[in-house]
Amino acid sequence: YSAAPRRLLDIDYAAWKKRLETDHVASNDDAHWERLAKNSSIAFTSDRTGNKEIYSIRPDGTELQQLTHHPATDVFPAWAPDGQTIAYISDRDGKPQVYSMSADGTSVKRLASAAVHLAPPAWSPDGKKLALMQRKGHVGSIAILDLASGEIHTLVKGDSPSWSPDGKRCLLIQGNLSALALADVQSGKTSPVFSPQYAAQGAFCISPIWSPRGDQIAYGRVDSARSKTHVSVNLMVASMDQQQASNPTQIGQALAPWCYSPDGQFLVAGTAGQHAPTQLVIVDVRGAGRQRLNVDGKCFAASWSP
């Protein structure tokens, strides 16, 4: 299925330009967005046909395409670093496993026979490995899949892995308070992202991801007074500079997971009104504004191509 191109997203260029001028950032707004829209795509999960399938769409809302066509559940797409392949989770063989397909939905293959948790797979920067979520009872762990050999080994206990741009560390959630941590991919040794004082402020963190340049991270923060399973959380962006990490920018309410644009200026995330289905929204990482991608059905778990 391929829909005729429709402009579903209208960027407020005037407001964006005003924000850029205020922040003293020199940019050709229209040209920058047009390049981003032309040269990248957003893959996501939707139930618009009554079944959870994976789709792709341009950031400006054009070129909507259905990529999977299977009665099973196909969810959590993740673009490979080369922009040619998408990894995703499917239960088409009876249990959740990791698969891959070409950017147009062809060349589907199972990457490993091991069962995985329903969570986004994370590509290593060189495209040779995937970090996956596995779960035994209530205990989650990060597993590394070597795509050449098909071998899987457990790295560390934790949730929601995201590779650092240099490929040396994984950002993840760990501990009873769901704290942000870094794990060395060789040794598995972990260290906290923020200072103990910040981690002890009483907030749960979910779905952390690195920015493309590695200078910041985005994550969800849930007040400790609320349930850890609460769907809508505060989307935060924090510098990886330890001097600034304790002062993150609050972007607003969003639904996990989320993903950076290739230039690191935007995030695509889920959002929903009280009586509206989940939709995708593109937000500025500095909290300057947001635009909704209006696609029929419930849409979530987006991944932005390189």
Salt bridges, closest charged atoms under 4 A:
ASP10 OD1 - ARG7 NE 3.47
ASP23 OD2 - ARG286 NH1 3.44
ASP60 OD2 - ARG7 NH1 3.86
GLU63 OE1 - ARG58 NE 3.27
ASP74 OD2 - ARG92 NH2 2.84
ASP93 OD2 - ARG110 NH1 3.67
ASP159 OD1 - ARG135 NH2 2.69
ASP215 OD2 - ARG213 NH2 3.43
ASP263 OD2 - HIS32 NE2 2.59
ASP284 OD2 - ARG19 NH2 2.41
ASP284 OD1 - ARG286 NE 3.97
ASP296 OD2 - ARG48 NH2 3.68
